[in-house]
Amino acid sequence: MAPTFPVPLVIPTSDGKICWMDVSAYLRRESAGGKTVRQIVFAGERFDAVSVQNWRKRVLAAGRQDEQNLQDNRRKETC
């Protein structure tokens, strides 16, 4: 399984905090070569407004980079 979109995993801790992690990169890496992922090693961060803003910035920056790569490829194709 190699998702092309964000896959958030959200869990509560025993002390009542909420933690989360985007597992899409983990799933891509661990399922390389057709392996089946049966467990996820949770390495999340606290789920709060700051962590969501930081995640949003990373996702938007990656999207802008993908768009730039597409534009670069289109320029190469038309030359």
mmCIF file of the N, C-alpha and C atoms, coordinates in Angstrom:
data_MODEL
# 
_entry.id   MODEL 
# 
loop_
_atom_site.group_PDB 
_atom_site.id 
_atom_site.type_symbol 
_atom_site.label_atom_id 
_atom_site.label_alt_id 
_atom_site.label_comp_id 
_atom_site.label_asym_id 
_atom_site.label_entity_id 
_atom_site.label_seq_id 
_atom_site.pdbx_PDB_ins_code 
_atom_site.Cartn_x 
_atom_site.Cartn_y 
_atom_site.Cartn_z 
_atom_site.occupancy 
_atom_site.B_iso_or_equiv 
_atom_site.pdbx_formal_charge 
_atom_site.auth_seq_id 
_atom_site.auth_comp_id 
_atom_site.auth_asym_id 
_atom_site.auth_atom_id 
_atom_site.pdbx_PDB_model_num 
ATOM 1   N N  . MET A 1 1  ? 0.851  -1.166 0.000   1.00 0.00 ? 1  MET A N  1 
ATOM 2   C CA . MET A 1 1  ? 0.000  0.000  0.000   1.00 0.00 ? 1  MET A CA 1 
ATOM 3   C C  . MET A 1 1  ? 0.903  1.238  0.000   1.00 0.00 ? 1  MET A C  1 
ATOM 4   N N  . ALA A 1 2  ? 0.754  2.087  -0.999  1.00 0.00 ? 2  ALA A N  1 
ATOM 5   C CA . ALA A 1 2  ? 1.554  3.304  -1.093  1.00 0.00 ? 2  ALA A CA 1 
ATOM 6   C C  . ALA A 1 2  ? 0.634  4.485  -1.391  1.00 0.00 ? 2  ALA A C  1 
ATOM 7   N N  . PRO A 1 3  ? 0.103  5.119  -0.350  1.00 0.00 ? 3  PRO A N  1 
ATOM 8   C CA . PRO A 1 3  ? -0.842 6.215  -0.573  1.00 0.00 ? 3  PRO A CA 1 
ATOM 9   C C  . PRO A 1 3  ? -0.165 7.433  -1.200  1.00 0.00 ? 3  PRO A C  1 
ATOM 10  N N  . THR A 1 4  ? -0.903 8.111  -2.049  1.00 0.00 ? 4  THR A N  1 
ATOM 11  C CA . THR A 1 4  ? -0.392 9.324  -2.688  1.00 0.00 ? 4  THR A CA 1 
ATOM 12  C C  . THR A 1 4  ? -0.937 10.579 -2.017  1.00 0.00 ? 4  THR A C  1 
ATOM 13  N N  . PHE A 1 5  ? -1.599 10.394 -0.921  1.00 0.00 ? 5  PHE A N  1 
ATOM 14  C CA . PHE A 1 5  ? -2.212 11.499 -0.199  1.00 0.00 ? 5  PHE A CA 1 
ATOM 15  C C  . PHE A 1 5  ? -1.889 11.348 1.289   1.00 0.00 ? 5  PHE A C  1 
ATOM 16  N N  . PRO A 1 6  ? -2.021 12.407 2.079   1.00 0.00 ? 6  PRO A N  1 
ATOM 17  C CA . PRO A 1 6  ? -1.718 12.318 3.506   1.00 0.00 ? 6  PRO A CA 1 
ATOM 18  C C  . PRO A 1 6  ? -2.643 11.338 4.229   1.00 0.00 ? 6  PRO A C  1 
ATOM 19  N N  . VAL A 1 7  ? -2.061 10.556 5.125   1.00 0.00 ? 7  VAL A N  1 
ATOM 20  C CA . VAL A 1 7  ? -2.822 9.611  5.942   1.00 0.00 ? 7  VAL A CA 1 
ATOM 21  C C  . VAL A 1 7  ? -2.490 9.899  7.413   1.00 0.00 ? 7  VAL A C  1 
ATOM 22  N N  . PRO A 1 8  ? -3.317 10.693 8.091   1.00 0.00 ? 8  PRO A N  1 
ATOM 23  C CA . PRO A 1 8  ? -3.019 10.996 9.490   1.00 0.00 ? 8  PRO A CA 1 
ATOM 24  C C  . PRO A 1 8  ? -3.468 9.864  10.414  1.00 0.00 ? 8  PRO A C  1 
ATOM 25  N N  . LEU A 1 9  ? -2.653 9.590  11.408  1.00 0.00 ? 9  LEU A N  1 
ATOM 26  C CA . LEU A 1 9  ? -2.995 8.646  12.467  1.00 0.00 ? 9  LEU A CA 1 
ATOM 27  C C  . LEU A 1 9  ? -3.025 9.456  13.758  1.00 0.00 ? 9  LEU A C  1 
ATOM 28  N N  . VAL A 1 10 ? -4.169 9.460  14.426  1.00 0.00 ? 10 VAL A N  1 
ATOM 29  C CA . VAL A 1 10 ? -4.373 10.274 15.629  1.00 0.00 ? 10 VAL A CA 1 
ATOM 30  C C  . VAL A 1 10 ? -4.692 9.340  16.787  1.00 0.00 ? 10 VAL A C  1 
ATOM 31  N N  . ILE A 1 11 ? -3.951 9.501  17.907  1.00 0.00 ? 11 ILE A N  1 
ATOM 32  C CA . ILE A 1 11 ? -4.197 8.654  19.070  1.00 0.00 ? 11 ILE A CA 1 
ATOM 33  C C  . ILE A 1 11 ? -4.168 9.496  20.348  1.00 0.00 ? 11 ILE A C  1 
ATOM 34  N N  . PRO A 1 12 ? -4.956 9.099  21.349  1.00 0.00 ? 12 PRO A N  1 
ATOM 35  C CA . PRO A 1 12 ? -4.855 9.759  22.655  1.00 0.00 ? 12 PRO A CA 1 
ATOM 36  C C  . PRO A 1 12 ? -3.789 9.041  23.493  1.00 0.00 ? 12 PRO A C  1 
ATOM 37  N N  . THR A 1 13 ? -3.093 9.786  24.329  1.00 0.00 ? 13 THR A N  1 
ATOM 38  C CA . THR A 1 13 ? -2.130 9.182  25.242  1.00 0.00 ? 13 THR A CA 1 
ATOM 39  C C  . THR A 1 13 ? -2.824 8.879  26.565  1.00 0.00 ? 13 THR A C  1 
ATOM 40  N N  . SER A 1 14 ? -2.153 8.138  27.417  1.00 0.00 ? 14 SER A N  1 
ATOM 41  C CA . SER A 1 14 ? -2.758 7.766  28.697  1.00 0.00 ? 14 SER A CA 1 
ATOM 42  C C  . SER A 1 14 ? -2.989 8.966  29.603  1.00 0.00 ? 14 SER A C  1 
ATOM 43  N N  . ASP A 1 15 ? -2.244 10.058 29.373  1.00 0.00 ? 15 ASP A N  1 
ATOM 44  C CA . ASP A 1 15 ? -2.435 11.251 30.211  1.00 0.00 ? 15 ASP A CA 1 
ATOM 45  C C  . ASP A 1 15 ? -3.384 12.273 29.583  1.00 0.00 ? 15 ASP A C  1 
ATOM 46  N N  . GLY A 1 16 ? -4.095 11.871 28.516  1.00 0.00 ? 16 GLY A N  1 
ATOM 47  C CA . GLY A 1 16 ? -5.120 12.725 27.938  1.00 0.00 ? 16 GLY A CA 1 
ATOM 48  C C  . GLY A 1 16 ? -4.682 13.618 26.795  1.00 0.00 ? 16 GLY A C  1 
ATOM 49  N N  . LYS A 1 17 ? -3.411 13.594 26.429  1.00 0.00 ? 17 LYS A N  1 
ATOM 50  C CA . LYS A 1 17 ? -2.951 14.385 25.294  1.00 0.00 ? 17 LYS A CA 1 
ATOM 51  C C  . LYS A 1 17 ? -3.316 13.665 24.001  1.00 0.00 ? 17 LYS A C  1 
ATOM 52  N N  . ILE A 1 18 ? -3.406 14.423 22.936  1.00 0.00 ? 18 ILE A N  1 
ATOM 53  C CA . ILE A 1 18 ? -3.685 13.836 21.626  1.00 0.00 ? 18 ILE A CA 1 
ATOM 54  C C  . ILE A 1 18 ? -2.426 13.992 20.780  1.00 0.00 ? 18 ILE A C  1 
ATOM 55  N N  . CYS A 1 19 ? -1.984 12.889 20.192  1.00 0.00 ? 19 CYS A N  1 
ATOM 56  C CA . CYS A 1 19 ? -0.793 12.896 19.339  1.00 0.00 ? 19 CYS A CA 1 
ATOM 57  C C  . CYS A 1 19 ? -1.184 12.407 17.958  1.00 0.00 ? 19 CYS A C  1 
ATOM 58  N N  . TRP A 1 20 ? -0.366 12.789 16.969  1.00 0.00 ? 20 TRP A N  1 
ATOM 59  C CA . TRP A 1 20 ? -0.667 12.394 15.602  1.00 0.00 ? 20 TRP A CA 1 
ATOM 60  C C  . TRP A 1 20 ? 0.592  12.271 14.785  1.00 0.00 ? 20 TRP A C  1 
ATOM 61  N N  . MET A 1 21 ? 0.467  11.583 13.659  1.00 0.00 ? 21 MET A N  1 
ATOM 62  C CA . MET A 1 21 ? 1.562  11.472 12.705  1.00 0.00 ? 21 MET A CA 1 
ATOM 63  C C  . MET A 1 21 ? 0.972  11.193 11.337  1.00 0.00 ? 21 MET A C  1 
ATOM 64  N N  . ASP A 1 22 ? 1.626  11.709 10.321  1.00 0.00 ? 22 ASP A N  1 
ATOM 65  C CA . ASP A 1 22 ? 1.245  11.418 8.936   1.00 0.00 ? 22 ASP A CA 1 
ATOM 66  C C  . ASP A 1 22 ? 1.974  10.139 8.558   1.00 0.00 ? 22 ASP A C  1 
ATOM 67  N N  . VAL A 1 23 ? 1.231  9.051  8.385   1.00 0.00 ? 23 VAL A N  1 
ATOM 68  C CA . VAL A 1 23 ? 1.854  7.751  8.156   1.00 0.00 ? 23 VAL A CA 1 
ATOM 69  C C  . VAL A 1 23 ? 2.068  7.426  6.678   1.00 0.00 ? 23 VAL A C  1 
ATOM 70  N N  . SER A 1 24 ? 1.725  8.340  5.775   1.00 0.00 ? 24 SER A N  1 
ATOM 71  C CA . SER A 1 24 ? 1.855  8.014  4.350   1.00 0.00 ? 24 SER A CA 1 
ATOM 72  C C  . SER A 1 24 ? 3.308  7.732  3.951   1.00 0.00 ? 24 SER A C  1 
ATOM 73  N N  . ALA A 1 25 ? 4.261  8.536  4.404   1.00 0.00 ? 25 ALA A N  1 
ATOM 74  C CA . ALA A 1 25 ? 5.672  8.289  4.065   1.00 0.00 ? 25 ALA A CA 1 
ATOM 75  C C  . ALA A 1 25 ? 6.138  6.975  4.686   1.00 0.00 ? 25 ALA A C  1 
ATOM 76  N N  . TYR A 1 26 ? 5.718  6.725  5.919   1.00 0.00 ? 26 TYR A N  1 
ATOM 77  C CA . TYR A 1 26 ? 6.075  5.476  6.597   1.00 0.00 ? 26 TYR A CA 1 
ATOM 78  C C  . TYR A 1 26 ? 5.540  4.284  5.805   1.00 0.00 ? 26 TYR A C  1 
ATOM 79  N N  . LEU A 1 27 ? 4.280  4.363  5.372   1.00 0.00 ? 27 LEU A N  1 
ATOM 80  C CA . LEU A 1 27 ? 3.681  3.264  4.613   1.00 0.00 ? 27 LEU A CA 1 
ATOM 81  C C  . LEU A 1 27 ? 4.391  3.054  3.274   1.00 0.00 ? 27 LEU A C  1 
ATOM 82  N N  . ARG A 1 28 ? 4.745  4.147  2.592   1.00 0.00 ? 28 ARG A N  1 
ATOM 83  C CA . ARG A 1 28 ? 5.473  4.023  1.323   1.00 0.00 ? 28 ARG A CA 1 
ATOM 84  C C  . ARG A 1 28 ? 6.811  3.322  1.534   1.00 0.00 ? 28 ARG A C  1 
ATOM 85  N N  . ARG A 1 29 ? 7.530  3.774  2.558   1.00 0.00 ? 29 ARG A N  1 
ATOM 86  C CA . ARG A 1 29 ? 8.862  3.224  2.822   1.00 0.00 ? 29 ARG A CA 1 
ATOM 87  C C  . ARG A 1 29 ? 8.780  1.753  3.236   1.00 0.00 ? 29 ARG A C  1 
ATOM 88  N N  . GLU A 1 30 ? 7.887  1.430  4.144   1.00 0.00 ? 30 GLU A N  1 
ATOM 89  C CA . GLU A 1 30 ? 7.804  0.071  4.678   1.00 0.00 ? 30 GLU A CA 1 
ATOM 90  C C  . GLU A 1 30 ? 7.171  -0.917 3.713   1.00 0.00 ? 30 GLU A C  1 
ATOM 91  N N  . SER A 1 31 ? 6.362  -0.440 2.772   1.00 0.00 ? 31 SER A N  1 
ATOM 92  C CA . SER A 1 31 ? 5.720  -1.355 1.827   1.00 0.00 ? 31 SER A CA 1 
ATOM 93  C C  . SER A 1 31 ? 6.501  -1.480 0.525   1.00 0.00 ? 31 SER A C  1 
ATOM 94  N N  . ALA A 1 32 ? 7.678  -0.874 0.470   1.00 0.00 ? 32 ALA A N  1 
ATOM 95  C CA . ALA A 1 32 ? 8.512  -0.974 -0.736  1.00 0.00 ? 32 ALA A CA 1 
ATOM 96  C C  . ALA A 1 32 ? 8.813  -2.446 -1.018  1.00 0.00 ? 32 ALA A C  1 
ATOM 97  N N  . GLY A 1 33 ? 8.791  -2.793 -2.271  1.00 0.00 ? 33 GLY A N  1 
ATOM 98  C CA . GLY A 1 33 ? 9.057  -4.170 -2.657  1.00 0.00 ? 33 GLY A CA 1 
ATOM 99  C C  . GLY A 1 33 ? 7.876  -5.093 -2.439  1.00 0.00 ? 33 GLY A C  1 
ATOM 100 N N  . GLY A 1 34 ? 6.699  -4.520 -2.214  1.00 0.00 ? 34 GLY A N  1 
ATOM 101 C CA . GLY A 1 34 ? 5.498  -5.337 -2.082  1.00 0.00 ? 34 GLY A CA 1 
ATOM 102 C C  . GLY A 1 34 ? 5.267  -5.912 -0.694  1.00 0.00 ? 34 GLY A C  1 
ATOM 103 N N  . LYS A 1 35 ? 6.039  -5.464 0.304   1.00 0.00 ? 35 LYS A N  1 
ATOM 104 C CA . LYS A 1 35 ? 5.840  -5.972 1.666   1.00 0.00 ? 35 LYS A CA 1 
ATOM 105 C C  . LYS A 1 35 ? 4.499  -5.474 2.207   1.00 0.00 ? 35 LYS A C  1 
ATOM 106 N N  . THR A 1 36 ? 3.861  -6.293 3.029   1.00 0.00 ? 36 THR A N  1 
ATOM 107 C CA . THR A 1 36 ? 2.617  -5.915 3.685   1.00 0.00 ? 36 THR A CA 1 
ATOM 108 C C  . THR A 1 36 ? 2.937  -5.287 5.035   1.00 0.00 ? 36 THR A C  1 
ATOM 109 N N  . VAL A 1 37 ? 2.383  -4.125 5.284   1.00 0.00 ? 37 VAL A N  1 
ATOM 110 C CA . VAL A 1 37 ? 2.601  -3.437 6.550   1.00 0.00 ? 37 VAL A CA 1 
ATOM 111 C C  . VAL A 1 37 ? 1.536  -3.903 7.532   1.00 0.00 ? 37 VAL A C  1 
ATOM 112 N N  . ARG A 1 38 ? 1.980  -4.498 8.638   1.00 0.00 ? 38 ARG A N  1 
ATOM 113 C CA . ARG A 1 38 ? 1.050  -4.994 9.652   1.00 0.00 ? 38 ARG A CA 1 
ATOM 114 C C  . ARG A 1 38 ? 1.124  -4.196 10.951  1.00 0.00 ? 38 ARG A C  1 
ATOM 115 N N  . GLN A 1 39 ? 2.214  -3.441 11.109  1.00 0.00 ? 39 GLN A N  1 
ATOM 116 C CA . GLN A 1 39 ? 2.394  -2.629 12.304  1.00 0.00 ? 39 GLN A CA 1 
ATOM 117 C C  . GLN A 1 39 ? 2.958  -1.288 11.911  1.00 0.00 ? 39 GLN A C  1 
ATOM 118 N N  . ILE A 1 40 ? 2.645  -0.278 12.692  1.00 0.00 ? 40 ILE A N  1 
ATOM 119 C CA . ILE A 1 40 ? 3.201  1.060  12.484  1.00 0.00 ? 40 ILE A CA 1 
ATOM 120 C C  . ILE A 1 40 ? 3.922  1.454  13.761  1.00 0.00 ? 40 ILE A C  1 
ATOM 121 N N  . VAL A 1 41 ? 5.170  1.851  13.615  1.00 0.00 ? 41 VAL A N  1 
ATOM 122 C CA . VAL A 1 41 ? 5.916  2.374  14.757  1.00 0.00 ? 41 VAL A CA 1 
ATOM 123 C C  . VAL A 1 41 ? 5.519  3.840  14.883  1.00 0.00 ? 41 VAL A C  1 
ATOM 124 N N  . PHE A 1 42 ? 4.744  4.136  15.921  1.00 0.00 ? 42 PHE A N  1 
ATOM 125 C CA . PHE A 1 42 ? 4.201  5.480  16.069  1.00 0.00 ? 42 PHE A CA 1 
ATOM 126 C C  . PHE A 1 42 ? 5.278  6.419  16.598  1.00 0.00 ? 42 PHE A C  1 
ATOM 127 N N  . ALA A 1 43 ? 5.598  7.442  15.814  1.00 0.00 ? 43 ALA A N  1 
ATOM 128 C CA . ALA A 1 43 ? 6.573  8.468  16.189  1.00 0.00 ? 43 ALA A CA 1 
ATOM 129 C C  . ALA A 1 43 ? 5.913  9.825  15.962  1.00 0.00 ? 43 ALA A C  1 
ATOM 130 N N  . GLY A 1 44 ? 4.815  10.021 16.640  1.00 0.00 ? 44 GLY A N  1 
ATOM 131 C CA . GLY A 1 44 ? 4.006  11.210 16.405  1.00 0.00 ? 44 GLY A CA 1 
ATOM 132 C C  . GLY A 1 44 ? 4.431  12.409 17.213  1.00 0.00 ? 44 GLY A C  1 
ATOM 133 N N  . GLU A 1 45 ? 3.679  13.461 17.011  1.00 0.00 ? 45 GLU A N  1 
ATOM 134 C CA . GLU A 1 45 ? 3.897  14.708 17.731  1.00 0.00 ? 45 GLU A CA 1 
ATOM 135 C C  . GLU A 1 45 ? 2.573  15.139 18.339  1.00 0.00 ? 45 GLU A C  1 
ATOM 136 N N  . ARG A 1 46 ? 2.641  16.051 19.249  1.00 0.00 ? 46 ARG A N  1 
ATOM 137 C CA . ARG A 1 46 ? 1.438  16.549 19.896  1.00 0.00 ? 46 ARG A CA 1 
ATOM 138 C C  . ARG A 1 46 ? 0.517  17.198 18.855  1.00 0.00 ? 46 ARG A C  1 
ATOM 139 N N  . PHE A 1 47 ? -0.771 16.914 18.957  1.00 0.00 ? 47 PHE A N  1 
ATOM 140 C CA . PHE A 1 47 ? -1.758 17.457 18.031  1.00 0.00 ? 47 PHE A CA 1 
ATOM 141 C C  . PHE A 1 47 ? -2.282 18.762 18.605  1.00 0.00 ? 47 PHE A C  1 
ATOM 142 N N  . ASP A 1 48 ? -1.762 19.862 18.069  1.00 0.00 ? 48 ASP A N  1 
ATOM 143 C CA . ASP A 1 48 ? -2.216 21.183 18.494  1.00 0.00 ? 48 ASP A CA 1 
ATOM 144 C C  . ASP A 1 48 ? -2.175 22.111 17.280  1.00 0.00 ? 48 ASP A C  1 
ATOM 145 N N  . ALA A 1 49 ? -2.570 23.352 17.489  1.00 0.00 ? 49 ALA A N  1 
ATOM 146 C CA . ALA A 1 49 ? -2.656 24.297 16.371  1.00 0.00 ? 49 ALA A CA 1 
ATOM 147 C C  . ALA A 1 49 ? -1.307 24.508 15.694  1.00 0.00 ? 49 ALA A C  1 
ATOM 148 N N  . VAL A 1 50 ? -0.241 24.568 16.462  1.00 0.00 ? 50 VAL A N  1 
ATOM 149 C CA . VAL A 1 50 ? 1.089  24.809 15.885  1.00 0.00 ? 50 VAL A CA 1 
ATOM 150 C C  . VAL A 1 50 ? 1.527  23.627 15.029  1.00 0.00 ? 50 VAL A C  1 
ATOM 151 N N  . SER A 1 51 ? 1.296  22.411 15.502  1.00 0.00 ? 51 SER A N  1 
ATOM 152 C CA . SER A 1 51 ? 1.711  21.252 14.711  1.00 0.00 ? 51 SER A CA 1 
ATOM 153 C C  . SER A 1 51 ? 0.902  21.140 13.412  1.00 0.00 ? 51 SER A C  1 
ATOM 154 N N  . VAL A 1 52 ? -0.373 21.500 13.457  1.00 0.00 ? 52 VAL A N  1 
ATOM 155 C CA . VAL A 1 52 ? -1.196 21.474 12.241  1.00 0.00 ? 52 VAL A CA 1 
ATOM 156 C C  . VAL A 1 52 ? -0.721 22.550 11.258  1.00 0.00 ? 52 VAL A C  1 
ATOM 157 N N  . GLN A 1 53 ? -0.391 23.719 11.753  1.00 0.00 ? 53 GLN A N  1 
ATOM 158 C CA . GLN A 1 53 ? 0.126  24.777 10.874  1.00 0.00 ? 53 GLN A CA 1 
ATOM 159 C C  . GLN A 1 53 ? 1.444  24.355 10.229  1.00 0.00 ? 53 GLN A C  1 
ATOM 160 N N  . ASN A 1 54 ? 2.334  23.744 10.996  1.00 0.00 ? 54 ASN A N  1 
ATOM 161 C CA . ASN A 1 54 ? 3.611  23.287 10.442  1.00 0.00 ? 54 ASN A CA 1 
ATOM 162 C C  . ASN A 1 54 ? 3.406  22.205 9.387   1.00 0.00 ? 54 ASN A C  1 
ATOM 163 N N  . TRP A 1 55 ? 2.479  21.286 9.660   1.00 0.00 ? 55 TRP A N  1 
ATOM 164 C CA . TRP A 1 55 ? 2.176  20.227 8.695   1.00 0.00 ? 55 TRP A CA 1 
ATOM 165 C C  . TRP A 1 55 ? 1.600  20.827 7.408   1.00 0.00 ? 55 TRP A C  1 
ATOM 166 N N  . ARG A 1 56 ? 0.708  21.800 7.565   1.00 0.00 ? 56 ARG A N  1 
ATOM 167 C CA . ARG A 1 56 ? 0.109  22.480 6.409   1.00 0.00 ? 56 ARG A CA 1 
ATOM 168 C C  . ARG A 1 56 ? 1.187  23.133 5.547   1.00 0.00 ? 56 ARG A C  1 
ATOM 169 N N  . LYS A 1 57 ? 2.147  23.788 6.188   1.00 0.00 ? 57 LYS A N  1 
ATOM 170 C CA . LYS A 1 57 ? 3.239  24.422 5.442   1.00 0.00 ? 57 LYS A CA 1 
ATOM 171 C C  . LYS A 1 57 ? 4.038  23.392 4.650   1.00 0.00 ? 57 LYS A C  1 
ATOM 172 N N  . ARG A 1 58 ? 4.335  22.243 5.274   1.00 0.00 ? 58 ARG A N  1 
ATOM 173 C CA . ARG A 1 58 ? 5.089  21.186 4.580   1.00 0.00 ? 58 ARG A CA 1 
ATOM 174 C C  . ARG A 1 58 ? 4.311  20.652 3.383   1.00 0.00 ? 58 ARG A C  1 
ATOM 175 N N  . VAL A 1 59 ? 3.017  20.410 3.562   1.00 0.00 ? 59 VAL A N  1 
ATOM 176 C CA . VAL A 1 59 ? 2.188  19.869 2.478   1.00 0.00 ? 59 VAL A CA 1 
ATOM 177 C C  . VAL A 1 59 ? 2.083  20.864 1.328   1.00 0.00 ? 59 VAL A C  1 
ATOM 178 N N  . LEU A 1 60 ? 1.841  22.140 1.660   1.00 0.00 ? 60 LEU A N  1 
ATOM 179 C CA . LEU A 1 60 ? 1.729  23.151 0.608   1.00 0.00 ? 60 LEU A CA 1 
ATOM 180 C C  . LEU A 1 60 ? 3.058  23.354 -0.111  1.00 0.00 ? 60 LEU A C  1 
ATOM 181 N N  . ALA A 1 61 ? 4.170  23.317 0.612   1.00 0.00 ? 61 ALA A N  1 
ATOM 182 C CA . ALA A 1 61 ? 5.486  23.463 -0.021  1.00 0.00 ? 61 ALA A CA 1 
ATOM 183 C C  . ALA A 1 61 ? 5.746  22.290 -0.964  1.00 0.00 ? 61 ALA A C  1 
ATOM 184 N N  . ALA A 1 62 ? 5.372  21.082 -0.548  1.00 0.00 ? 62 ALA A N  1 
ATOM 185 C CA . ALA A 1 62 ? 5.555  19.913 -1.410  1.00 0.00 ? 62 ALA A CA 1 
ATOM 186 C C  . ALA A 1 62 ? 4.676  20.027 -2.653  1.00 0.00 ? 62 ALA A C  1 
ATOM 187 N N  . GLY A 1 63 ? 3.459  20.533 -2.481  1.00 0.00 ? 63 GLY A N  1 
ATOM 188 C CA . GLY A 1 63 ? 2.564  20.727 -3.619  1.00 0.00 ? 63 GLY A CA 1 
ATOM 189 C C  . GLY A 1 63 ? 3.110  21.750 -4.599  1.00 0.00 ? 63 GLY A C  1 
ATOM 190 N N  . ARG A 1 64 ? 3.680  22.824 -4.069  1.00 0.00 ? 64 ARG A N  1 
ATOM 191 C CA . ARG A 1 64 ? 4.276  23.840 -4.947  1.00 0.00 ? 64 ARG A CA 1 
ATOM 192 C C  . ARG A 1 64 ? 5.470  23.257 -5.692  1.00 0.00 ? 64 ARG A C  1 
ATOM 193 N N  . GLN A 1 65 ? 6.258  22.437 -5.015  1.00 0.00 ? 65 GLN A N  1 
ATOM 194 C CA . GLN A 1 65 ? 7.406  21.813 -5.669  1.00 0.00 ? 65 GLN A CA 1 
ATOM 195 C C  . GLN A 1 65 ? 6.942  20.858 -6.763  1.00 0.00 ? 65 GLN A C  1 
ATOM 196 N N  . ASP A 1 66 ? 5.881  20.082 -6.492  1.00 0.00 ? 66 ASP A N  1 
ATOM 197 C CA . ASP A 1 66 ? 5.333  19.182 -7.510  1.00 0.00 ? 66 ASP A CA 1 
ATOM 198 C C  . ASP A 1 66 ? 4.854  19.963 -8.721  1.00 0.00 ? 66 ASP A C  1 
ATOM 199 N N  . GLU A 1 67 ? 4.168  21.089 -8.480  1.00 0.00 ? 67 GLU A N  1 
ATOM 200 C CA . GLU A 1 67 ? 3.677  21.931 -9.578  1.00 0.00 ? 67 GLU A CA 1 
ATOM 201 C C  . GLU A 1 67 ? 4.838  22.495 -10.379 1.00 0.00 ? 67 GLU A C  1 
ATOM 202 N N  . GLN A 1 68 ? 5.894  22.922 -9.689  1.00 0.00 ? 68 GLN A N  1 
ATOM 203 C CA . GLN A 1 68 ? 7.073  23.448 -10.378 1.00 0.00 ? 68 GLN A CA 1 
ATOM 204 C C  . GLN A 1 68 ? 7.714  22.370 -11.240 1.00 0.00 ? 68 GLN A C  1 
ATOM 205 N N  . ASN A 1 69 ? 7.799  21.150 -10.716 1.00 0.00 ? 69 ASN A N  1 
ATOM 206 C CA . ASN A 1 69 ? 8.365  20.038 -11.487 1.00 0.00 ? 69 ASN A CA 1 
ATOM 207 C C  . ASN A 1 69 ? 7.535  19.754 -12.734 1.00 0.00 ? 69 ASN A C  1 
ATOM 208 N N  . LEU A 1 70 ? 6.204  19.818 -12.597 1.00 0.00 ? 70 LEU A N  1 
ATOM 209 C CA . LEU A 1 70 ? 5.336  19.610 -13.763 1.00 0.00 ? 70 LEU A CA 1 
ATOM 210 C C  . LEU A 1 70 ? 5.564  20.690 -14.815 1.00 0.00 ? 70 LEU A C  1 
ATOM 211 N N  . GLN A 1 71 ? 5.665  21.940 -14.364 1.00 0.00 ? 71 GLN A N  1 
ATOM 212 C CA . GLN A 1 71 ? 5.897  23.036 -15.305 1.00 0.00 ? 71 GLN A CA 1 
ATOM 213 C C  . GLN A 1 71 ? 7.250  22.884 -15.988 1.00 0.00 ? 71 GLN A C  1 
ATOM 214 N N  . ASP A 1 72 ? 8.277  22.500 -15.243 1.00 0.00 ? 72 ASP A N  1 
ATOM 215 C CA . ASP A 1 72 ? 9.601  22.289 -15.823 1.00 0.00 ? 72 ASP A CA 1 
ATOM 216 C C  . ASP A 1 72 ? 9.558  21.190 -16.872 1.00 0.00 ? 72 ASP A C  1 
ATOM 217 N N  . ASN A 1 73 ? 8.834  20.108 -16.572 1.00 0.00 ? 73 ASN A N  1 
ATOM 218 C CA . ASN A 1 73 ? 8.731  18.998 -17.525 1.00 0.00 ? 73 ASN A CA 1 
ATOM 219 C C  . ASN A 1 73 ? 7.979  19.423 -18.783 1.00 0.00 ? 73 ASN A C  1 
ATOM 220 N N  . ARG A 1 74 ? 6.946  20.242 -18.624 1.00 0.00 ? 74 ARG A N  1 
ATOM 221 C CA . ARG A 1 74 ? 6.199  20.715 -19.792 1.00 0.00 ? 74 ARG A CA 1 
ATOM 222 C C  . ARG A 1 74 ? 7.082  21.592 -20.678 1.00 0.00 ? 74 ARG A C  1 
ATOM 223 N N  . ARG A 1 75 ? 7.916  22.424 -20.046 1.00 0.00 ? 75 ARG A N  1 
ATOM 224 C CA . ARG A 1 75 ? 8.822  23.269 -20.821 1.00 0.00 ? 75 ARG A CA 1 
ATOM 225 C C  . ARG A 1 75 ? 9.811  22.419 -21.600 1.00 0.00 ? 75 ARG A C  1 
ATOM 226 N N  . LYS A 1 76 ? 10.289 21.360 -20.985 1.00 0.00 ? 76 LYS A N  1 
ATOM 227 C CA . LYS A 1 76 ? 11.247 20.475 -21.657 1.00 0.00 ? 76 LYS A CA 1 
ATOM 228 C C  . LYS A 1 76 ? 10.591 19.779 -22.840 1.00 0.00 ? 76 LYS A C  1 
ATOM 229 N N  . GLU A 1 77 ? 9.330  19.374 -22.681 1.00 0.00 ? 77 GLU A N  1 
ATOM 230 C CA . GLU A 1 77 ? 8.627  18.658 -23.734 1.00 0.00 ? 77 GLU A CA 1 
ATOM 231 C C  . GLU A 1 77 ? 8.356  19.535 -24.953 1.00 0.00 ? 77 GLU A C  1 
ATOM 232 N N  . THR A 1 78 ? 8.160  20.826 -24.745 1.00 0.00 ? 78 THR A N  1 
ATOM 233 C CA . THR A 1 78 ? 7.798  21.702 -25.863 1.00 0.00 ? 78 THR A CA 1 
ATOM 234 C C  . THR A 1 78 ? 9.016  22.250 -26.607 1.00 0.00 ? 78 THR A C  1 
ATOM 235 N N  . CYS A 1 79 ? 10.213 22.026 -26.100 1.00 0.00 ? 79 CYS A N  1 
ATOM 236 C CA . CYS A 1 79 ? 11.415 22.561 -26.753 1.00 0.00 ? 79 CYS A CA 1 
ATOM 237 C C  . CYS A 1 79 ? 11.819 21.753 -27.968 1.00 0.00 ? 79 CYS A C  1 
# 
